[in-house]
Amino acid sequence: MRRVIVLSMGLVMMTVYAKQTTTGKLRSPEHGVLCDQYICADSGGISVRLTARYIGERQAKNLEILGRADLMAFTFDGGVFCDTREKLCRDDKYFGTDGKRSGKINSHFTEILFGK
């Protein structure tokens, strides 16, 4: 009986750990900011200034090279997609057959980035 309980607890812990590593790629170093290992963004979109502060000048310079690219809709490492026009983050960036975004709204990251 004891082995079954220990095994069950181990499986639960593995499930929790797997969930954390999936969403653990994103961090919020300050209120209203999300970062992965490449970019930082706030409610206005990808931010060169915030990327320099929290990730480093090298990554910030890589963003400056993008020039006039659309920095208002972006996908973080791990697949979370955020759109500052919609003020939503979703679990992915894909579209449905109706032409609308089909990704499930990620309320956790939407709350962090947009305060909704």
Residue pairs with C-beta under 8 A, 6 or more apart in sequence:
22 78
23 78
23 80
23 108
25 36
25 37
25 76
25 77
25 78
26 34
26 35
26 36
26 76
26 78
26 80
26 109
27 34
27 35
27 36
28 34
28 35
28 112
29 35
29 40
29 54
32 42
32 43
32 112
32 113
32 115
33 40
33 41
33 42
33 47
33 50
33 54
33 112
33 113
34 40
34 41
34 42
34 76
34 82
34 109
34 112
34 113
35 41
35 50
35 51
35 54
35 55
36 76
36 77
36 78
37 55
37 77
38 51
38 55
38 59
38 62
38 77
39 46
39 51
39 55
39 59
39 63
39 74
39 76
40 46
40 47
40 50
40 51
40 53
40 54
40 55
41 47
41 50
41 74
41 76
41 82
41 113
42 50
42 113
43 84
43 87
43 113
43 114
43 115
44 72
44 84
45 71
45 72
45 73
45 74
45 84
46 63
46 71
46 72
46 74
48 60
48 63
48 64
49 60
51 59
51 60
51 63
52 59
52 60
63 71
72 83
72 84
72 85
73 81
73 82
73 83
73 84
73 85
74 81
74 82
75 81
75 82
75 93
76 82
79 91
79 92
79 93
80 89
80 90
80 91
80 92
80 106
80 109
81 89
81 90
81 91
81 92
81 93
81 101
81 103
82 88
82 89
82 90
82 109
82 110
82 113
83 89
83 90
83 101
86 101
87 110
87 114
87 116
88 105
88 110
88 114
88 116
89 105
89 106
89 109
89 110
89 113
89 114
90 101
90 103
90 104
90 105
90 106
91 103
91 104
91 105
91 106
92 102
92 103
92 104
93 101
93 103
94 101
94 102
94 103
95 101
95 102
96 102
107 116
110 116
